Amino acid sequence: MNIIITIAITALVVLYAGLFKAKKALLPLTLIGLLVALGFAAYGWNNPVTYYGMMKMDNFATAFSALVISGTFLIFLLTANYFAKHSENIAEYFTLILFALSGMIIMVSYQNMSMLFIGLEIMSVSLYILAGIRKLNFASNEASLKYFLMGAFSTGFLLFGITLIYGATGSFDLTGIQQYLVNHVTSVSPLFYPGVILVLIGLCFKIGAAPFHFWTPDVYEGSPSLITTFMSTVVKTAGIAAFLRLFAGAFEPLHDFWMPALLVIVVITLFVGNITALYQKNFKRMLAYSSISHAGYLLFSLIVLTAASGSNVFVYASAYTFASIIAFAVLILVKQKTGSDSIESFNGLGKRNPLAGVVLTIAMLSLAGIPLTAGFIGKYVMFLNVMHNYQTALVVIAISNALIGFYYYFKVIVATWFRDGNEMVLETPLAYQVVMVISAIITLFIGVFPSCILNLI
């Protein structure tokens, strides 16, 4: 609870600082607030607390809270030189991102399904505005409208599903729902089954899993690059954590019912994300389709539920978050210089800016799942989890999709190092250097010493 209060107060302080034109104070205030929230997360480790049966800050919630706060902290550092000197809505940017973050903390720590809905809506409403915050940009307006319409549609599915589950069990509490399923193994209410499927559909919309992914590429491409970075990393991580908390906890006794439907979604997500990314010439759009495929890999943890499912998701989400932050940081720099976000705009990047070239290569290798990177460990634990149950066909499908991913990620590496581009100098602000180096070190550290977080949760 202290984490949410700290982030909410920081958001209000930043908003008031913006009203008084204290632009230089916005970033320091935000970073200090996030560091304090991160300190509360560290303090709460191994000290689970339940707040009035509505929220539960256990190690699962604390770990994912720390991850989304850390990711948001690095994304805020990318605001250096991002805004025009005379931009009027910097405080609004910061405040909305912080409110979205507070919604995510609720999403990873809810104990009552009403809190899942509240957290999801706090996050979503903030993101609808952020996607269209460039009011004079047609692509940004289109992204906001599509995100709002699809988001509202998916929320309807989720809310109707929660209603049916309440009608069947008489409870919103996750423990109460799980206990109902345990006590009524052979006599579960007919209302419960469609409720589970509707909740599954609603959450798949939110994380961009196929076939509920149609909003993702257009929204990611049209939104400001900073907001796309936020949506494709910490927002997806929070969505997956909320997904896991519900299905690996309350709905676990009905695993045999919802697992086949989820299995179909995982296979479709992998193929749609990877094959479509293969044909993209726009780097931002390629990352959008790539994020769809990574949602499929993250859902692997729910195919076979084990005690390590939470830790496996945390490892993969960490690997994906930090690698994607690097990719988007380099994209922002390149786009500011060239005005383009096509893959061709990365031609010769390694010669123009060796640091950006090296960290981008590390990020692409991690996203592709190459050994000695965090991405490899993430894919390995996901595949190993499924193989324990002898679902080798699914592992073969996943590995085949990973090979497809090698191709389009290596296209970026080839453009960076082996193709000639313009000779303009690409300057890297200090804040960007810090973000890229920290993210690259974390990516390599997890890849070399995975045991440090493999059994964290």
Secondary structure, DSSP 8 states (H G I E B T S, - for coil): -HHHHHHHHHHHHHHHHHHTT-HHHHHHHHHHHHHHHHHHHHHTTT--EEETTTEEE-HHHHHHHHHHHHHHHHHHHTTTTTS-TT-S-HHHHHHHHHHHHHHHHHHHHBSBHHHHHHHHHHHHHHHHHHHT--TT-HHHHHHHHHHHHHHHHHHHHHHHHHHHHHHHHS--BHHHHHHHHHHTTT---TTHHHHHHHHHHHHHHHHT-TTS-TTHHHHHHHS-HHHHHHIIIIIHHHHHHHHHHIIIIITGGGHHHHHHHHHHHHHHHHHHHHHHHHT--BHHHHHHHHHHHHHHHHTHHHHS--TTHHHHHHHHHHHHHHHHHHHHHHHHHHHHHHS--BGGGGTTHHHH-HHHHHHHHHHHHHHHT-TTSHHHHHHHHHHHHHHTTT-HHHHHHHHHHHHHHHHHHHHHHHHHHHS----------HHHHHHHHHHHHHHHHHHH-THHHHT--
